[in-house]
């Protein structure tokens, strides 16, 4: 497998430049085609127009103004995208679609190798969108932090391994990135001393598998405790390694359980400080 068809979701003009910088860097590094998708919704204008009695002329005026404003914003994003793609000399395509972002994005992600999303410092709606796409699209999601690294290339990668199906899927989806990386570490995190040997064997087995694909890879284990959760260990290790990408399987314990009790995936979706590639 190779990365040849990337999809970047550009929600607004403010977020677009940082997402584009990372997406274009990745596309250039892998010789990939990059599609930029912007979704606008007429749902709120329709609800506003139907909230109480309004004349047909007023109803039409509300919708026309909302559509004009949405397309004006889309034009701003498209201009940024096309100028950046032209400057970097990559193959690129623009898509503008009306609908709800989660449904539209999941649909378009199904025929891409990877979907790239940005996370803002806001109320978590971006993380919720990433979660929805992760479950609905069947494709890996690359979630960027609010301030993504410039010239993102996934040169140093940390793989969080927990011996679950989702982790195996994530490693397979990330294989083109792993093969091209300068250094990769497979990390298995355990909670009790009795688990260390099994975790070490698993991490070494995964590392050998990746080495057979040409990766420059090592294996390690680490223990939780002293107030450190699994997600803390992953991010601390990534920082120590200078990793610019974390690869994990998403929602190995189930979505509802993590929503109620908290979990690694949900914590990283809302608070990771480096790009995270997730598969489910």
Beta strands, then each sheet from edge to edge (+ up, - down):
strand 1: 5-9
strand 2: 33-40
strand 3: 92-98
strand 4: 114-118
strand 5: 140-144
strand 6: 156-161
strand 7: 183-190
strand 8: 217-223
strand 9: 245-249
strand 10: 276-279
sheet 1: 3+ 2+ 1+ 4+ 5+ 10- 9- 6- 7- 8-
end
